[in-house]
Amino acid sequence: MNPIDRLATWFDQHLTKRQYLLLLSFLVGVFTAFAAQLLKTLIHEIEHLLTSQFDATQANWLFLVYPVVGILLTALFIKYIVRDNIGHGVTKILYAISRKQGLILRHNTWSSLIASAVTIGFGGSVGAESPIVLTGSAIGSNLGRIFHRDHKTLMLLIGCGASGAVAGIFKAPIAGLVFTLEVLMIDLTMASLLPLLISCLTATCITYAWTGSGAMFDFELAEPFSVKRVPTAVLLGVFCGLISLYFTRAMNAFEQVFTRLGGLWSRLLLGGTVLAALIYFFPPLYGEGYNTINILLNSSEAGNAEEVMNNSLFYGNSHLLLGYLGLIIVFKVFATTATNGGGGCGGTFAPSLFLGCIGGFLFSRIWNMYGLAGIAVPETNYALLGMAGVMSGVFHAPLTGVFLIAELTGGYQLFIPLMIVSVCSYLTIHAFEPHSIYSMRLARKGELLTHHKDRAVLTLMSMDAVIDKERPTLQIDQYLGQAVHVIAQSKSIHFAVCAPDKSLLGIINVNDIRHIIFRSELYRTYKVGELMSQPTHILRTDMSMPDVMDAFEHSGAGTLPVTDADGHFVGFIQRSRLLASYRKIMKDFSEE
């Protein structure tokens, strides 16, 4: 017995199940916090090494080189070392929860960390948060597997890893908890609340010890919020919702371009060209963009906002600032998608914060320029509110947007406008797009776990687990006697009639031929093709479980055949077996 197994045995003997879970959630918080700080340090050191000597007064041609090198190194690392797709980190977590019984591959505990550090450090226009959330969730999943925990515990430890990652990288424990509940859709029960809180608090405290207790972004409240500015907060929320919708739709459309390209080098050529050109003209697109956020959050009405134009061809042309920021809003989605599509690794957390900050600043500057409604609005406050608005819209997570921005900036005095902007942004995008940028890919396939318990149970069910693949098949040209010989060796009453290439032609129900099955004089008279019938419904392996349930409901059948997408017979599904699996998962899902 290895040391880990001996330790696990000791824990089993001396700890209750709940104590065991709390200990594991603490360990997840510790490991996740260190992973988050390691990633932030790597990104900062790479970026500082490459760009610290740049002259802010002019454009730099190395912006055309660094991003391409970064996504090339990342693509080669993924292709030849990782040998697995590690993009769309939060989507992979949602898939692991809904379809993989909480199992995340071991390499995800380190592969996303290295890949995203190289991508972002060299200028990839993405964020480090989704990769570290995947890393944290992988730590939780694999720690649970090492200690032989059941799949329900693995799912909770995945949530602990994700919440710890958000809490650790942002110093935002409440946002980490709320993110897990809103985005990963882990149900809030007393059994899940304490482990999640322990991971969040552990990760945050370790980050405090490492970097200090100050907020991630410097922010000073310009003016207290007043009721007369409620209409402007509502309008800003709608504006942020439209930015979120544009970002989501444009990203999905541009991703399809890279999907159709297929090959590594063609994707790298397109992604590298688009990314390098955009960063050369708009240097704020380099990396996460947090420097730009800090500038806008600390600019006065006539202050230093023009610093966002440093290192660009537009340096010194302050009269072009609004157009410059507007173009950044338009092109950011292409820079982000080109980074990931070209072979890089990163997430959409930072791009959402970046876009929201610019959107809020742009909204307030234009509002003040034209003196709309005779109400002046503080630009730095609205830049902060915009961050919450776009994050809430892109992720469909208004509470995460509120608490994350408040904790990131220390802007707790703006809770009411943060809530107004977040809710309005969410309602705006939800009118057009019912799923977040993370969940829409899985929702289209019926693989998304939701807070709707009945549908969540169906999502957790595996089609493969309920298919009976062991039944023998019949050939269309077999005589009845040959069919009886096959039927006699099975306890089933339904048999598939297949062509030589395994295509399903029909089914034989023993009850339908019972009147002749015992008459041996007819064994050479009838052939299977004359006795088979067509099933009322044919299931396919790519159907979602809700659709399978609907097929049984509409057909009234007790057993239905299953084929693959090409019509080849796979097996049968029995209603009784389906309902037994449903009841078992519902029981596990509902227990605290």
SULJO-V819640 format. One record per helix or strand. SS is the DSSP state (H for helix, E for strand). FROM is the first residue (numbers start at 1). TO is the last residue. Records with the same first field share a line. If there is no record, write none. Layout:
# SULJO-V819640
SS: FROM-TO ; FROM-TO
This chain:
# SULJO-V819640
H: 3-14 ; 17-51 ; 61-64 ; 66-82 ; 89-99 ; 106-109 ; 111-121 ; 129-146 ; 151-170 ; 173-182 ; 190-211 ; 227-261 ; 264-281 ; 283-285 ; 290-297 ; 304-309 ; 318-341 ; 349-370 ; 372-374 ; 379-395 ; 398-409 ; 412-430 ; 440-444 ; 453-460 ; 463-466 ; 480-488 ; 510-517 ; 520-522 ; 528-531 ; 545-555 ; 575-590
E: 127-127 ; 347-347 ; 468-468 ; 474-475 ; 479-479 ; 494-498 ; 503-509 ; 527-527 ; 533-533 ; 538-540 ; 559-563 ; 568-574
